[in-house]
Amino acid sequence: MKLKKILRTLTSFVTIFAMTSGIIVTYAPAGAEDLTVDDIKDRIEQIKQDNEQRRDEISRIEGDISDTKENLEKTAKLLDEQKELVDYYYNLVYYKNQDITELQGNIDTLTDEIAKKDEAIATAEKNIEKLDKQNKDNLEKFAQIVRTMYTSGSSDMFGVLAGSVDFYDLMINSEVVGKISEQNLEFMNKLTADMKQLSSDKKVLETDKKDLEESKKQLDGKMTELLSEKEELSGLVSDAESAKSTYESDYSNYSAAVSDLENRQSSLEYEISVSEADIEAYEEQIKELIKQQTNPDKAYQEGEWYWPVPGRSYISCNFGWDDDFGRWHKGVDIGDGGIYGDSVLASKAGTVIVAETSYIPGYSYGMYVVVDHGGGYTTTYAHLSAVYVSVGQEVAQGEALGAVGSTGYSTGPHLHFEIRLNGEPDNPFNYVTMV
């Protein structure tokens, strides 16, 4: 939501300044125009108002840049964490696949062993079947022996036959065995041993197969569990990838928003710098017009110049190059503590040619007065808190023109005092002495 708000704000900035950027060109100084001082002041005031709007919007943009960068940092952190989570889930899936592969190998081994047991059981069954056939043949042979014994007069044979349940029972009947010759007994013992061994082997195979099938059943259950866990992990991977994509998209949008906001800020700052250059050009035009308005026939008042703020002697900035601001200072700044509201006196008698009472905070001279003293000399009294005179008014030397203030481009209460000769600033201390 925050990003969408910033983008909407940025769009509105672009729209507004697309409509108003022509102001810079519209109000550019044009020497061919017949402009009065008031006309130029109106233009300067309009430019200053436009620049105030630009500065307000720059302030809002700076706030949005700060918020967006904060969101960008948070998103970057979340994105890094999400990437780690995605890698973590992929590692879990990798190791889960290894477990599945290993378990599948065990299942395949058991399946092979079960198949081998099935083959062994089938072989045993075939052998038993073969032995059964041999038993039938042997039974015929044994029957022949019994008939021979019977015909030879063995009186117990009928009881033995009557008490035997089956062929095997008959074979192990001690009475019968005792009447068989040693050769026949050896034959019958081998037959009995083979039958017992095959029967035992088959039971062992069936038991082994049952155990293997039980083990395989357990492994199959484990496989089902692993596959379920893998499916769950795959879902987590999908969700994590989706969240990562969202963070990547947000990061990209925030980055683009920061870039757009910074570009817009740079554009506004450039517009301000261009328009302030226009203001300087307009102010030069005003000075030229003031110079033109200076009455060349007006007699220059000989005699000493008055110090404009008697009793105040602290100079916060001298005439000449100003290292703090990196520019040429065209007058002197008188700024003692408690100077605010002190009366500002005319340094010499003359005619008021400028009495500016309107201003925009942070710009130029603020409220100021210019007095023509004749002979090409003018004095300027700037950053006033009040103006007591009007244009065209004749003032006497030492007459109050206004009060010290801090209007316009000022860092604190002080009087900016200039003396010009034919429009060119001169060092006031070439004319006046502090008192």
Contacts in CASP RR format, 6 or more apart in sequence:
PFRMAT RR
TARGET T0000
AUTHOR 0000-0000-0000
METHOD contacts of the structure
MODEL  1
MKLKKILRTLTSFVTIFAMTSGIIVTYAPAGAEDLTVDDIKDRIEQIKQD
NEQRRDEISRIEGDISDTKENLEKTAKLLDEQKELVDYYYNLVYYKNQDI
TELQGNIDTLTDEIAKKDEAIATAEKNIEKLDKQNKDNLEKFAQIVRTMY
TSGSSDMFGVLAGSVDFYDLMINSEVVGKISEQNLEFMNKLTADMKQLSS
DKKVLETDKKDLEESKKQLDGKMTELLSEKEELSGLVSDAESAKSTYESD
YSNYSAAVSDLENRQSSLEYEISVSEADIEAYEEQIKELIKQQTNPDKAY
QEGEWYWPVPGRSYISCNFGWDDDFGRWHKGVDIGDGGIYGDSVLASKAG
TVIVAETSYIPGYSYGMYVVVDHGGGYTTTYAHLSAVYVSVGQEVAQGEA
LGAVGSTGYSTGPHLHFEIRLNGEPDNPFNYVTMV
2 67 0 8 1.000
2 68 0 8 1.000
2 71 0 8 1.000
3 68 0 8 1.000
3 71 0 8 1.000
3 250 0 8 1.000
3 253 0 8 1.000
3 254 0 8 1.000
3 257 0 8 1.000
6 64 0 8 1.000
6 67 0 8 1.000
6 68 0 8 1.000
6 257 0 8 1.000
6 261 0 8 1.000
7 253 0 8 1.000
7 257 0 8 1.000
9 60 0 8 1.000
9 64 0 8 1.000
10 61 0 8 1.000
10 64 0 8 1.000
10 257 0 8 1.000
10 260 0 8 1.000
10 261 0 8 1.000
10 264 0 8 1.000
13 57 0 8 1.000
13 61 0 8 1.000
13 264 0 8 1.000
14 264 0 8 1.000
16 57 0 8 1.000
17 57 0 8 1.000
17 264 0 8 1.000
17 267 0 8 1.000
17 268 0 8 1.000
17 271 0 8 1.000
20 50 0 8 1.000
20 53 0 8 1.000
21 271 0 8 1.000
23 46 0 8 1.000
23 47 0 8 1.000
23 50 0 8 1.000
23 275 0 8 1.000
24 271 0 8 1.000
24 274 0 8 1.000
24 275 0 8 1.000
24 278 0 8 1.000
27 43 0 8 1.000
27 46 0 8 1.000
27 47 0 8 1.000
27 275 0 8 1.000
27 278 0 8 1.000
28 278 0 8 1.000
28 281 0 8 1.000
29 278 0 8 1.000
29 281 0 8 1.000
29 282 0 8 1.000
29 285 0 8 1.000
31 285 0 8 1.000
35 43 0 8 1.000
35 285 0 8 1.000
35 289 0 8 1.000
36 289 0 8 1.000
37 286 0 8 1.000
37 289 0 8 1.000
37 290 0 8 1.000
37 293 0 8 1.000
37 354 0 8 1.000
40 282 0 8 1.000
40 285 0 8 1.000
40 286 0 8 1.000
40 289 0 8 1.000
41 286 0 8 1.000
41 356 0 8 1.000
41 358 0 8 1.000
43 282 0 8 1.000
44 279 0 8 1.000
44 282 0 8 1.000
44 283 0 8 1.000
44 364 0 8 1.000
45 358 0 8 1.000
45 360 0 8 1.000
47 275 0 8 1.000
47 278 0 8 1.000
47 279 0 8 1.000
47 282 0 8 1.000
48 279 0 8 1.000
48 360 0 8 1.000
48 363 0 8 1.000
48 364 0 8 1.000
49 360 0 8 1.000
50 275 0 8 1.000
51 272 0 8 1.000
51 275 0 8 1.000
51 276 0 8 1.000
51 363 0 8 1.000
52 360 0 8 1.000
54 268 0 8 1.000
54 271 0 8 1.000
54 272 0 8 1.000
55 272 0 8 1.000
57 268 0 8 1.000
58 265 0 8 1.000
58 268 0 8 1.000
58 269 0 8 1.000
61 261 0 8 1.000
61 264 0 8 1.000
61 265 0 8 1.000
61 268 0 8 1.000
62 265 0 8 1.000
64 257 0 8 1.000
64 261 0 8 1.000
65 258 0 8 1.000
65 261 0 8 1.000
65 262 0 8 1.000
65 265 0 8 1.000
68 254 0 8 1.000
68 257 0 8 1.000
68 258 0 8 1.000
68 261 0 8 1.000
69 258 0 8 1.000
71 250 0 8 1.000
71 254 0 8 1.000
72 251 0 8 1.000
72 254 0 8 1.000
72 255 0 8 1.000
72 258 0 8 1.000
75 247 0 8 1.000
75 250 0 8 1.000
75 251 0 8 1.000
75 254 0 8 1.000
76 251 0 8 1.000
78 247 0 8 1.000
79 244 0 8 1.000
79 247 0 8 1.000
79 248 0 8 1.000
79 251 0 8 1.000
82 240 0 8 1.000
82 243 0 8 1.000
82 244 0 8 1.000
82 247 0 8 1.000
83 244 0 8 1.000
85 240 0 8 1.000
86 237 0 8 1.000
86 240 0 8 1.000
86 241 0 8 1.000
86 244 0 8 1.000
89 233 0 8 1.000
89 236 0 8 1.000
89 237 0 8 1.000
89 240 0 8 1.000
90 237 0 8 1.000
92 233 0 8 1.000
93 230 0 8 1.000
93 233 0 8 1.000
93 234 0 8 1.000
93 237 0 8 1.000
96 226 0 8 1.000
96 229 0 8 1.000
96 230 0 8 1.000
96 233 0 8 1.000
97 230 0 8 1.000
99 226 0 8 1.000
100 223 0 8 1.000
100 226 0 8 1.000
100 227 0 8 1.000
100 230 0 8 1.000
103 219 0 8 1.000
103 222 0 8 1.000
103 223 0 8 1.000
103 226 0 8 1.000
104 223 0 8 1.000
106 219 0 8 1.000
107 216 0 8 1.000
107 219 0 8 1.000
107 220 0 8 1.000
107 223 0 8 1.000
110 212 0 8 1.000
110 215 0 8 1.000
110 216 0 8 1.000
110 219 0 8 1.000
111 216 0 8 1.000
113 212 0 8 1.000
114 209 0 8 1.000
114 212 0 8 1.000
114 213 0 8 1.000
114 216 0 8 1.000
117 205 0 8 1.000
117 208 0 8 1.000
117 209 0 8 1.000
117 212 0 8 1.000
118 209 0 8 1.000
120 205 0 8 1.000
121 202 0 8 1.000
121 205 0 8 1.000
121 206 0 8 1.000
121 209 0 8 1.000
124 198 0 8 1.000
124 201 0 8 1.000
124 202 0 8 1.000
124 205 0 8 1.000
125 202 0 8 1.000
127 198 0 8 1.000
128 198 0 8 1.000
128 199 0 8 1.000
128 202 0 8 1.000
131 194 0 8 1.000
131 195 0 8 1.000
131 198 0 8 1.000
134 191 0 8 1.000
135 167 0 8 1.000
135 191 0 8 1.000
135 195 0 8 1.000
138 187 0 8 1.000
138 191 0 8 1.000
139 167 0 8 1.000
142 167 0 8 1.000
142 170 0 8 1.000
142 171 0 8 1.000
142 188 0 8 1.000
145 180 0 8 1.000
145 184 0 8 1.000
146 157 0 8 1.000
146 161 0 8 1.000
146 176 0 8 1.000
149 157 0 8 1.000
149 179 0 8 1.000
150 157 0 8 1.000
154 179 0 8 1.000
156 175 0 8 1.000
156 179 0 8 1.000
157 176 0 8 1.000
157 179 0 8 1.000
160 170 0 8 1.000
160 173 0 8 1.000
160 175 0 8 1.000
160 176 0 8 1.000
161 170 0 8 1.000
164 170 0 8 1.000
164 173 0 8 1.000
164 176 0 8 1.000
168 192 0 8 1.000
168 195 0 8 1.000
170 176 0 8 1.000
171 177 0 8 1.000
171 188 0 8 1.000
171 191 0 8 1.000
171 192 0 8 1.000
172 192 0 8 1.000
177 185 0 8 1.000
177 188 0 8 1.000
178 185 0 8 1.000
180 188 0 8 1.000
279 363 0 8 1.000
279 364 0 8 1.000
283 364 0 8 1.000
287 420 0 8 1.000
287 423 0 8 1.000
288 423 0 8 1.000
290 353 0 8 1.000
290 354 0 8 1.000
290 370 0 8 1.000
290 378 0 8 1.000
290 423 0 8 1.000
291 376 0 8 1.000
291 378 0 8 1.000
291 420 0 8 1.000
291 422 0 8 1.000
291 423 0 8 1.000
293 353 0 8 1.000
293 372 0 8 1.000
294 353 0 8 1.000
294 372 0 8 1.000
294 374 0 8 1.000
294 375 0 8 1.000
294 376 0 8 1.000
294 378 0 8 1.000
294 423 0 8 1.000
295 351 0 8 1.000
295 372 0 8 1.000
295 374 0 8 1.000
296 374 0 8 1.000
296 375 0 8 1.000
296 376 0 8 1.000
298 350 0 8 1.000
298 351 0 8 1.000
298 372 0 8 1.000
298 373 0 8 1.000
298 374 0 8 1.000
298 375 0 8 1.000
299 374 0 8 1.000
299 375 0 8 1.000
300 373 0 8 1.000
300 374 0 8 1.000
300 375 0 8 1.000
300 376 0 8 1.000
300 377 0 8 1.000
301 348 0 8 1.000
301 349 0 8 1.000
301 350 0 8 1.000
301 373 0 8 1.000
301 374 0 8 1.000
301 397 0 8 1.000
304 432 0 8 1.000
304 433 0 8 1.000
305 347 0 8 1.000
305 348 0 8 1.000
305 419 0 8 1.000
305 431 0 8 1.000
305 432 0 8 1.000
306 345 0 8 1.000
306 346 0 8 1.000
306 347 0 8 1.000
306 348 0 8 1.000
306 397 0 8 1.000
306 398 0 8 1.000
306 432 0 8 1.000
306 435 0 8 1.000
307 347 0 8 1.000
307 432 0 8 1.000
307 433 0 8 1.000
307 434 0 8 1.000
307 435 0 8 1.000
308 334 0 8 1.000
308 344 0 8 1.000
308 345 0 8 1.000
308 346 0 8 1.000
308 347 0 8 1.000
308 379 0 8 1.000
308 381 0 8 1.000
308 415 0 8 1.000
308 417 0 8 1.000
308 432 0 8 1.000
309 334 0 8 1.000
309 339 0 8 1.000
309 342 0 8 1.000
309 343 0 8 1.000
309 344 0 8 1.000
309 345 0 8 1.000
309 404 0 8 1.000
309 415 0 8 1.000
310 345 0 8 1.000
310 435 0 8 1.000
311 336 0 8 1.000
311 435 0 8 1.000
312 334 0 8 1.000
312 335 0 8 1.000
312 336 0 8 1.000
312 339 0 8 1.000
312 342 0 8 1.000
312 415 0 8 1.000
313 334 0 8 1.000
313 336 0 8 1.000
313 434 0 8 1.000
314 334 0 8 1.000
314 335 0 8 1.000
314 336 0 8 1.000
314 337 0 8 1.000
315 332 0 8 1.000
315 333 0 8 1.000
315 334 0 8 1.000
315 335 0 8 1.000
316 333 0 8 1.000
316 334 0 8 1.000
316 335 0 8 1.000
316 414 0 8 1.000
317 324 0 8 1.000
317 329 0 8 1.000
317 332 0 8 1.000
317 333 0 8 1.000
318 329 0 8 1.000
318 332 0 8 1.000
319 329 0 8 1.000
319 330 0 8 1.000
319 331 0 8 1.000
319 332 0 8 1.000
319 425 0 8 1.000
319 427 0 8 1.000
319 428 0 8 1.000
319 429 0 8 1.000
320 328 0 8 1.000
320 329 0 8 1.000
320 330 0 8 1.000
320 331 0 8 1.000
320 427 0 8 1.000
321 327 0 8 1.000
321 328 0 8 1.000
321 329 0 8 1.000
322 328 0 8 1.000
322 329 0 8 1.000
330 418 0 8 1.000
330 425 0 8 1.000
331 416 0 8 1.000
331 417 0 8 1.000
331 418 0 8 1.000
331 419 0 8 1.000
331 425 0 8 1.000
331 427 0 8 1.000
331 428 0 8 1.000
332 416 0 8 1.000
332 417 0 8 1.000
332 428 0 8 1.000
332 429 0 8 1.000
333 414 0 8 1.000
333 415 0 8 1.000
333 416 0 8 1.000
333 417 0 8 1.000
334 414 0 8 1.000
334 415 0 8 1.000
334 417 0 8 1.000
335 404 0 8 1.000
335 413 0 8 1.000
335 414 0 8 1.000
335 415 0 8 1.000
337 413 0 8 1.000
338 413 0 8 1.000
339 404 0 8 1.000
339 413 0 8 1.000
339 414 0 8 1.000
339 415 0 8 1.000
340 385 0 8 1.000
340 404 0 8 1.000
340 405 0 8 1.000
340 406 0 8 1.000
340 413 0 8 1.000
341 385 0 8 1.000
341 386 0 8 1.000
341 403 0 8 1.000
341 404 0 8 1.000
341 405 0 8 1.000
341 413 0 8 1.000
342 403 0 8 1.000
342 404 0 8 1.000
343 400 0 8 1.000
343 402 0 8 1.000
343 403 0 8 1.000
343 404 0 8 1.000
344 369 0 8 1.000
344 381 0 8 1.000
344 384 0 8 1.000
344 400 0 8 1.000
344 401 0 8 1.000
344 402 0 8 1.000
344 403 0 8 1.000
344 404 0 8 1.000
344 415 0 8 1.000
345 398 0 8 1.000
345 399 0 8 1.000
345 400 0 8 1.000
345 401 0 8 1.000
346 371 0 8 1.000
346 379 0 8 1.000
346 395 0 8 1.000
346 396 0 8 1.000
346 397 0 8 1.000
346 398 0 8 1.000
346 399 0 8 1.000
346 401 0 8 1.000
347 371 0 8 1.000
347 373 0 8 1.000
347 379 0 8 1.000
347 397 0 8 1.000
347 398 0 8 1.000
347 417 0 8 1.000
347 419 0 8 1.000
347 431 0 8 1.000
347 432 0 8 1.000
348 371 0 8 1.000
348 373 0 8 1.000
348 377 0 8 1.000
348 379 0 8 1.000
348 397 0 8 1.000
349 373 0 8 1.000
349 394 0 8 1.000
349 395 0 8 1.000
349 396 0 8 1.000
349 397 0 8 1.000
350 371 0 8 1.000
350 372 0 8 1.000
350 373 0 8 1.000
350 374 0 8 1.000
350 394 0 8 1.000
350 395 0 8 1.000
351 371 0 8 1.000
351 372 0 8 1.000
351 392 0 8 1.000
351 393 0 8 1.000
351 394 0 8 1.000
351 395 0 8 1.000
352 369 0 8 1.000
352 370 0 8 1.000
352 371 0 8 1.000
352 372 0 8 1.000
352 389 0 8 1.000
352 390 0 8 1.000
352 391 0 8 1.000
352 392 0 8 1.000
352 393 0 8 1.000
352 394 0 8 1.000
352 395 0 8 1.000
352 401 0 8 1.000
353 370 0 8 1.000
353 371 0 8 1.000
353 372 0 8 1.000
353 378 0 8 1.000
353 391 0 8 1.000
353 392 0 8 1.000
354 368 0 8 1.000
354 369 0 8 1.000
354 370 0 8 1.000
354 391 0 8 1.000
355 369 0 8 1.000
355 387 0 8 1.000
355 389 0 8 1.000
355 390 0 8 1.000
355 391 0 8 1.000
355 393 0 8 1.000
356 365 0 8 1.000
356 366 0 8 1.000
356 367 0 8 1.000
356 368 0 8 1.000
356 369 0 8 1.000
356 387 0 8 1.000
357 367 0 8 1.000
357 387 0 8 1.000
358 367 0 8 1.000
359 365 0 8 1.000
359 366 0 8 1.000
359 367 0 8 1.000
359 407 0 8 1.000
359 408 0 8 1.000
360 366 0 8 1.000
360 408 0 8 1.000
361 407 0 8 1.000
361 408 0 8 1.000
362 408 0 8 1.000
362 409 0 8 1.000
362 410 0 8 1.000
363 408 0 8 1.000
363 409 0 8 1.000
364 408 0 8 1.000
364 409 0 8 1.000
365 380 0 8 1.000
365 382 0 8 1.000
365 383 0 8 1.000
365 407 0 8 1.000
365 408 0 8 1.000
365 409 0 8 1.000
365 416 0 8 1.000
366 382 0 8 1.000
366 383 0 8 1.000
366 384 0 8 1.000
366 407 0 8 1.000
366 408 0 8 1.000
366 409 0 8 1.000
366 410 0 8 1.000
367 382 0 8 1.000
367 383 0 8 1.000
367 384 0 8 1.000
367 385 0 8 1.000
367 386 0 8 1.000
367 387 0 8 1.000
367 405 0 8 1.000
367 407 0 8 1.000
367 408 0 8 1.000
368 380 0 8 1.000
368 381 0 8 1.000
368 382 0 8 1.000
368 383 0 8 1.000
368 384 0 8 1.000
368 387 0 8 1.000
368 416 0 8 1.000
369 380 0 8 1.000
369 381 0 8 1.000
369 384 0 8 1.000
369 387 0 8 1.000
369 389 0 8 1.000
369 401 0 8 1.000
369 402 0 8 1.000
370 378 0 8 1.000
370 379 0 8 1.000
370 380 0 8 1.000
370 381 0 8 1.000
371 378 0 8 1.000
371 379 0 8 1.000
371 381 0 8 1.000
371 395 0 8 1.000
371 401 0 8 1.000
372 378 0 8 1.000
373 379 0 8 1.000
376 420 0 8 1.000
376 421 0 8 1.000
376 422 0 8 1.000
376 423 0 8 1.000
377 419 0 8 1.000
377 420 0 8 1.000
377 421 0 8 1.000
378 418 0 8 1.000
378 419 0 8 1.000
378 420 0 8 1.000
378 423 0 8 1.000
379 417 0 8 1.000
379 418 0 8 1.000
379 419 0 8 1.000
379 420 0 8 1.000
380 416 0 8 1.000
380 417 0 8 1.000
380 418 0 8 1.000
380 420 0 8 1.000
381 401 0 8 1.000
381 402 0 8 1.000
381 415 0 8 1.000
381 416 0 8 1.000
381 417 0 8 1.000
382 415 0 8 1.000
382 416 0 8 1.000
382 417 0 8 1.000
382 418 0 8 1.000
383 404 0 8 1.000
383 405 0 8 1.000
383 406 0 8 1.000
383 407 0 8 1.000
383 408 0 8 1.000
383 410 0 8 1.000
383 414 0 8 1.000
383 415 0 8 1.000
383 416 0 8 1.000
384 401 0 8 1.000
384 402 0 8 1.000
384 403 0 8 1.000
384 404 0 8 1.000
384 405 0 8 1.000
384 407 0 8 1.000
384 415 0 8 1.000
385 402 0 8 1.000
385 403 0 8 1.000
385 404 0 8 1.000
385 405 0 8 1.000
385 406 0 8 1.000
385 407 0 8 1.000
385 413 0 8 1.000
386 402 0 8 1.000
386 403 0 8 1.000
387 401 0 8 1.000
387 402 0 8 1.000
388 400 0 8 1.000
388 401 0 8 1.000
388 402 0 8 1.000
388 403 0 8 1.000
389 395 0 8 1.000
389 399 0 8 1.000
389 401 0 8 1.000
389 402 0 8 1.000
395 401 0 8 1.000
404 413 0 8 1.000
404 414 0 8 1.000
404 415 0 8 1.000
405 412 0 8 1.000
405 413 0 8 1.000
405 414 0 8 1.000
405 415 0 8 1.000
406 412 0 8 1.000
406 413 0 8 1.000
406 414 0 8 1.000
417 428 0 8 1.000
418 425 0 8 1.000
418 428 0 8 1.000
419 425 0 8 1.000
419 426 0 8 1.000
419 427 0 8 1.000
419 428 0 8 1.000
419 430 0 8 1.000
419 431 0 8 1.000
419 432 0 8 1.000
420 426 0 8 1.000
END
